[in-house]
């Protein structure tokens, strides 16, 4: 790597680490927030959902802004917004202000993540990109590993408000370094699709609201049926609009490529599974098994540690074995792990029994993540890598949102916080649904590319554009 590439990889990875760290430090603090603020299950969901929902629906508009105004500029703006919102979360006196500040954090994250990936995609062409994304995933994985531990340690040693202060020094250091060391880039100037933004925001909000409120007001109630039906109608209207819009927010033509559609579908379902299970697993360890926040964070390490070990290895293997092998293999491991945990769940479960399925599932997630990213970014022309990154991250975050909403709805239908037995009664069917989601992800992964033919030593007549050649192979 050149010095410029090293700086781009480092700064993009640290910014993404900040986003992921913040998402996961909250998980081990949820039970303390529930007790301290008297939060309901729905309010706990919204501390996660407010972040992921605003993150998801603003990713594509943010990506379009980066293509027009500069990706580094929008990346810097995102770091600033995220840091300021973290301060607001830290001083929030109640659940209402906390949820609102979490929504603003999602705005900052939406400006950070697609531009981090797009800046990497520009800095690392061709086959270098897979290795860079593997390293990017491994550094981001540090947030996945350290987030629950840091959240538990801070919550137990200080107070849950302090879990948000950890973002502030990171953001303060990132802004001047990124301004000095990252190279500005732009993409094709795109008009902002305001109609598409309104439709997709309404669709996502309606569907999530119905899922979150269903258990509280009844699944046959007017509110639940109305919001779910309204969200579905808006989703259909969004697709119809994007197919005919002159400057679509979500370029539907990309989905004609099997690598792009398969990579995004498998990623959506993978993240729905992973984040939904993590949301409930952290509370299972505290409510049922009786561990402290720090003890819970430490016991989640088998669920997260392999991301920093397997992630870069999987990224290096992508050009050799193809995305399909790693995706299908990894998601098969995730499926087995979810089913294994579903069988084990009980009020008197011994923690060591959870370690093997957690490690198995983590290895599967770590194998699938870089393969899905590479399938999506490699399926579009270089000029469209920003838009592709926005689509990928949008669907991934929507997967996070729907995973938490769906698994929480299943949990609340069968169990609750009243006792260890009640919590286990809800957690088991939620894990069964997570297993089904992982199966769907593995099926979708079959549409991604298999092993690619080796690049010939002698360049053909049109080899002046190696990236275009690689994208052609990926599309097939």
C-alpha positions in Angstrom: 0.0 0.0 0.0 1.0 3.6 -0.6 1.1 6.1 2.3 -2.1 7.6 1.0 -3.8 4.2 0.9 -2.7 3.4 4.5 -4.1 6.7 5.8 -7.4 6.2 3.9 -7.8 2.7 5.3 -6.8 3.7 8.8 -9.1 6.8 9.0 -12.1 5.1 7.3 -11.7 2.1 9.6 -11.5 4.2 12.8 -14.6 6.2 11.9 -16.5 3.1 11.2 -15.2 1.6 14.4 -16.7 4.6 16.3 -20.1 4.0 14.7 -20.1 0.3 15.4 -18.7 0.8 18.9 -21.5 3.2 19.7 -24.1 0.8 18.4 -22.8 -2.1 20.6 -21.8 -0.3 23.8 -25.5 0.3 24.2 -26.4 -3.4 24.2 -24.8 -4.2 27.6 -26.3 -1.1 29.1 -29.9 -1.8 28.0 -30.9 -3.6 31.2 -29.4 -0.8 33.4 -31.2 1.9 31.2 -34.4 -0.1 31.6 -34.1 -0.1 35.4 -32.8 3.5 35.7 -35.3 5.2 33.5 -38.2 2.7 33.9 -38.0 2.0 30.1 -40.4 -0.5 28.5 -39.4 -3.1 26.0 -40.6 -0.8 23.2 -38.5 2.1 24.5 -35.5 -0.2 24.7 -36.1 -1.2 21.1 -36.3 2.5 20.1 -32.9 3.3 21.6 -31.6 0.9 18.9 -34.2 1.5 16.3 -34.1 5.3 16.3 -30.4 5.0 15.4 -30.6 2.3 12.8 -33.7 3.7 11.1 -32.4 7.2 10.6 -29.1 5.7 9.6 -30.8 3.5 7.0 -33.1 5.9 5.3 -30.5 8.7 5.0 -27.7 6.6 3.6 -28.6 6.9 -0.1 -29.3 10.6 0.0 -26.0 11.0 1.9 -24.2 9.0 -0.7 -25.7 11.2 -3.4 -24.5 14.3 -1.6 -21.0 12.9 -1.4 -20.9 12.2 -5.1 -21.9 15.8 -5.8 -20.2 17.8 -3.0 -17.3 15.5 -2.2 -17.0 12.3 -0.2 -14.4 13.5 2.2 -16.4 16.6 2.9 -19.5 14.6 3.8 -17.4 12.1 5.8 -16.1 15.0 7.9 -19.6 16.4 8.4 -20.8 13.0 9.5 -18.0 12.7 12.1 -19.0 16.2 13.4 -22.7 15.4 13.7 -22.1 12.0 15.3 -19.8 13.5 17.9 -22.2 16.3 18.8 -25.1 13.8 19.0 -23.0 11.6 21.3 -22.8 14.5 23.8 -26.6 14.9 23.6 -27.0 11.2 24.4 -24.6 11.4 27.3 -26.5 14.2 29.0 -30.1 12.9 28.2 -32.2 12.9 31.3 -35.0 10.6 30.0 -35.9 8.1 27.3 -37.5 10.6 25.0 -34.4 12.8 24.7 -32.2 9.8 24.5 -34.2 8.3 21.6 -34.2 11.6 19.8 -30.4 12.0 20.2 -29.9 8.5 19.0 -31.8 9.4 15.9 -29.4 12.3 15.3 -26.5 9.9 15.8 -27.9 7.9 13.0 -27.8 10.9 10.7 -24.1 11.3 11.4 -23.5 7.6 10.9 -25.3 7.8 7.5 -22.8 10.4 6.4 -19.8 8.4 7.7 -20.3 4.8 6.5 -21.1 5.0 2.8 -18.3 7.6 2.3 -15.8 5.5 4.3 -16.5 2.5 2.0 -16.6 4.7 -1.2 -13.3 6.3 -0.3 -11.8 2.9 0.2 -13.3 1.7 -3.1 -11.6 4.6 -4.9 -8.3 4.3 -3.1 -8.0 0.5 -3.6 -8.7 -0.6 -7.2 -9.3 -4.1 -8.5 -8.1 -7.1 -6.4 -6.6 -4.8 -3.8 -10.2 -3.9 -2.8 -11.0 -7.3 -1.3 -8.0 -7.2 1.0 -8.7 -3.6 2.0 -12.3 -4.5 2.8 -11.1 -7.5 4.9 -8.8 -5.3 6.9 -11.6 -2.7 7.2 -14.0 -5.4 8.5 -11.4 -6.6 11.0 -10.9 -3.1 12.5 -14.6 -2.5 12.5 -14.8 -5.9 14.3 -12.8 -4.4 17.1 -15.8 -2.3 17.9 -17.9 -5.4 17.8 -15.6 -7.2 20.2 -14.8 -4.2 22.4 -18.3 -2.6 22.3 -20.1 -5.0 24.7 -17.1 -5.2 27.0 -16.5 -1.4 27.1 -20.2 -0.8 27.5 -20.4 -3.2 30.4 -17.2 -1.9 32.1 -18.4 1.8 31.8 -21.9 1.0 32.9 -20.8 -0.9 35.9 -17.8 1.2 36.9 -19.3 4.7 36.1 -22.8 5.2 34.7 -24.6 4.3 31.5 -24.5 7.9 30.3 -20.7 7.6 30.0 -20.9 5.0 27.2 -21.6 7.9 24.8 -18.7 10.0 25.9 -16.2 7.5 24.4 -17.0 8.8 20.9 -16.0 12.4 21.7 -12.2 12.1 21.7 -12.3 9.8 18.7 -14.3 12.3 16.7 -12.2 15.3 17.8 -9.0 13.5 16.6 -10.6 12.2 13.3 -11.7 15.5 11.9 -8.3 17.3 11.5 -6.5 14.0 10.4 -9.1 13.2 7.8 -9.0 16.8 6.5 -5.2 16.6 6.1 -4.7 13.0 5.0 -7.6 11.8 3.0 -8.0 12.6 -0.7 -11.2 14.2 -1.9 -13.2 12.3 -4.6 -16.5 12.8 -6.2 -18.8 10.6 -8.4 -21.4 11.4 -11.1 -23.4 14.4 -10.0 -26.8 13.1 -9.0 -30.0 15.0 -8.3 -31.4 14.4 -4.8 -34.5 12.1 -5.1 -36.7 13.8 -2.5 -39.8 11.8 -3.5 -37.9 8.6 -3.1 -36.6 9.7 0.3 -40.1 10.5 1.6 -41.5 7.2 0.3 -38.7 5.0 1.7 -38.7 6.8 5.1 -42.5 6.4 5.4 -42.3 2.7 4.4 -39.6 1.9 6.9 -41.1 3.8 9.7 -44.6 2.3 9.1 -43.3 -1.2 9.1 -41.0 -0.8 12.1 -43.7 1.1 14.1 -46.2 -1.7 13.5 -43.7 -4.4 14.5 -42.7 -2.5 17.7 -46.2 -1.6 18.8 -47.9 -4.8 17.8 -47.6 -6.6 21.1 -48.6 -3.5 23.1 -51.8 -2.6 21.2 -52.6 -6.0 19.7 -51.7 -7.5 16.3 -55.3 -7.2 15.1 -55.7 -3.6 16.2 -56.3 -0.7 13.9 -52.9 0.9 14.7 -50.9 -2.2 14.0 -52.7 -3.3 10.8 -52.9 0.3 9.5 -49.2 1.1 10.0 -48.0 -2.3 8.6 -50.3 -2.0 5.6 -49.3 1.7 5.1 -45.7 0.8 5.3 -46.1 -2.0 2.7 -48.0 0.3 0.3 -45.4 2.9 0.6 -42.7 0.3 0.0 -44.4 -0.8 -3.3 -44.8 2.9 -4.3 -41.1 3.5 -3.6 -40.1 0.7 -5.9 -42.5 1.9 -8.6 -41.2 5.4 -8.3 -37.5 4.4 -8.4 -38.2 2.4 -11.6 -39.4 5.5 -13.4 -37.5 8.3 -11.7 -35.0 10.2 -13.8 -32.5 10.3 -11.0 -33.4 7.4 -8.6 -32.2 7.3 -5.1 -32.0 3.5 -5.3 -30.8 2.5 -8.9 -33.0 -0.5 -9.6 -30.8 -1.4 -12.6 -28.1 -2.6 -10.2 -30.4 -5.4 -9.0 -30.3 -6.9 -12.5 -26.8 -8.1 -11.6 -27.0 -11.4 -9.6 -23.9 -10.5 -7.6 -25.4 -7.2 -6.5 -28.9 -8.5 -5.7 -27.6 -11.7 -4.0 -24.9 -9.8 -2.0 -27.4 -7.3 -0.7 -30.2 -9.8 0.1 -27.9 -12.1 2.0 -26.4 -9.1 3.9 -29.9 -7.8 4.8 -30.9 -11.1 6.4 -27.5 -11.7 8.0 -27.6 -8.4 9.8 -31.2 -8.9 10.8 -30.1 -12.1 12.4 -27.0 -10.9 14.0 -28.2 -7.6 15.5 -31.6 -9.0 16.6 -29.9 -11.9 18.4 -27.3 -9.6 20.0 -30.1 -7.3 21.3 -31.8 -10.3 23.1 -28.6 -12.3 24.0 -27.1 -9.4 26.1 -30.4 -9.2 28.1 -30.6 -13.0 28.5 -27.1 -13.1 30.0 -28.2 -10.5 32.6 -31.8 -11.2 33.3 -31.7 -15.0 33.2 -28.1 -16.0 33.9 -27.6 -13.1 36.4 -24.3 -11.6 35.1 -23.3 -8.0 35.6 -23.0 -5.6 32.6 -19.2 -6.1 32.6 -19.6 -9.9 33.0 -22.0 -9.9 30.1 -19.6 -8.0 27.9 -16.8 -10.4 28.7 -19.0 -13.4 28.0 -19.9 -12.0 24.6 -16.3 -12.1 23.4 -16.7 -15.6 21.8 -19.6 -14.0 19.8 -17.4 -11.2 18.5 -13.7 -12.1 18.7 -13.4 -14.0 15.5 -14.4 -10.9 13.5 -10.9 -9.5 13.8 -9.2 -12.9 13.1 -11.4 -14.5 10.4 -12.5 -11.2 8.7 -9.1 -10.3 7.1 -8.5 -14.0 6.2 -11.9 -14.2 4.4 -11.1 -10.9 2.6 -7.9 -12.4 1.3 -9.6 -15.5 0.2 -12.4 -13.8 -1.8 -10.4 -13.4 -5.1 -9.3 -17.1 -4.9 -12.5 -18.9 -4.0 -15.2 -16.4 -5.0 -17.9 -14.7 -2.9 -20.4 -17.6 -3.1 -18.2 -20.1 -1.3 -17.5 -17.8 1.6 -21.1 -16.5 1.8 -22.9 -19.8 1.6 -20.4 -21.5 3.9 -20.4 -18.7 6.5 -24.2 -18.4 6.5 -24.6 -22.2 6.9 -22.5 -21.9 10.0 -24.6 -19.0 11.3 -27.8 -21.1 10.7 -26.3 -24.0 12.7 -25.3 -21.7 15.5 -28.8 -20.1 15.8 -30.5 -23.5 15.8 -28.0 -24.8 18.4 -28.7 -21.8 20.8 -32.4 -22.3 20.3 -32.1 -25.9 21.5 -30.0 -24.9 24.5 -32.1 -22.0 25.9 -33.4 -22.6 29.4 -33.7 -20.7 32.7 -30.9 -22.8 34.2 -28.5 -23.0 31.3 -24.8 -23.1 32.1 -22.8 -20.4 30.2 -20.0 -22.6 28.9 -22.6 -24.5 26.8 -23.1 -21.3 24.9 -19.5 -20.9 23.9 -19.3 -23.4 21.0 -22.4 -22.1 19.1 -21.3 -18.5 19.7 -17.9 -19.2 18.2 -19.4 -21.1 15.3 -21.8 -18.3 14.5 -19.1 -15.6 14.8 -16.8 -17.5 12.4 -19.7 -17.7 9.9 -20.5 -13.9 10.2 -16.8 -13.1 9.8 -16.6 -15.1 6.6 -19.7 -13.7 5.1 -19.3 -10.0 5.7 -16.3 -9.2 3.4 -17.6 -11.5 0.8 -21.0 -9.7 0.7 -19.3 -6.3 0.5 -17.0 -7.4 -2.3 -19.8 -8.9 -4.3 -21.8 -5.7 -4.2 -18.9 -3.2 -4.9 -17.4 -5.4 -7.5 -20.7 -5.7 -9.4 -20.9 -2.0 -10.5 -18.7 0.3 -12.6 -16.0 2.2 -10.6 -17.9 5.5 -11.1 -21.0 4.0 -9.3 -19.1 2.6 -6.3 -20.5 5.4 -4.1 -24.1 4.6 -5.0 -23.5 0.9 -4.5 -22.0 1.5 -1.1 -25.0 3.5 -0.2 -27.4 0.8 -1.3 -25.4 -1.9 0.6 -25.3 0.1 3.8 -28.9 1.1 3.6 -30.1 -2.5 3.3 -27.7 -3.6 6.0 -29.0 -1.0 8.4 -32.6 -1.8 7.5 -31.7 -5.4 8.2 -30.5 -4.3 11.7 -33.8 -2.4 12.3 -36.1 -5.2 11.1 -34.1 -7.8 13.0 -34.5 -6.1 16.3 -38.2 -5.4 15.6 -39.1 -8.9 14.4 -37.2 -10.8 17.1 -38.4 -8.5 19.8 -42.0 -8.9 18.6 -41.6 -12.7 18.7 -40.0 -12.5 22.2 -42.8 -10.3 23.6 -45.5 -12.6 22.1 -44.2 -15.6 24.1 -42.3 -14.2 27.1 -41.2 -11.1 29.1 -39.0 -9.7 31.8 -41.0 -11.0 34.7 -38.8 -14.0 35.5 -36.0 -16.1 34.1 -38.5 -18.7 32.9 -40.6 -16.0 31.2 -37.6 -14.5 29.4 -36.4 -18.0 28.3 -39.9 -18.7 27.0 -39.7 -15.7 24.7 -36.0 -16.1 23.8 -36.4 -19.6 22.4 -38.9 -18.9 19.6 -37.0 -15.7 18.8 -33.9 -17.8 18.2 -36.0 -20.2 16.0 -37.0 -17.2 13.9 -33.4 -16.1 13.7 -32.5 -19.5 12.4 -35.1 -19.1 9.6 -33.6 -15.7 8.7 -30.1 -17.2 8.4 -31.5 -19.9 6.1 -32.9 -17.2 3.9 -29.6 -15.4 3.8 -27.8 -18.6 2.7 -30.3 -19.2 -0.1 -29.8 -15.6 -1.3 -26.0 -16.1 -1.3 -26.3 -18.6 -4.2 -26.7 -15.6 -6.6 -23.3 -14.2 -5.9 -20.3 -15.1 -8.1 -18.4 -18.4 -7.7 -14.7 -18.8 -8.3 -13.4 -16.4 -11.0 -10.9 -17.4 -13.7 -7.3 -16.3 -13.1 -6.2 -13.0 -14.6 -4.1 -13.7 -17.7 -0.5 -12.6 -17.6 -0.6 -11.0 -21.0 -3.1 -8.2 -21.0 -5.7 -8.3 -23.8 -6.4 -5.4 -26.1 -8.9 -3.8 -23.7 -7.0 -4.4 -20.5 -6.3 -0.8 -20.1 -9.3 -0.9 -17.8 -8.7 -3.8 -15.4 -11.5 -2.7 -13.1 -14.0 -3.0 -15.9 -12.8 -6.5 -16.7 -13.2 -7.6 -13.1 -16.7 -6.1 -12.9 -17.7 -8.0 -16.1 -16.6 -11.2 -14.5 -18.4 -10.4 -11.2 -21.6 -9.7 -13.1 -21.5 -13.1 -14.7 
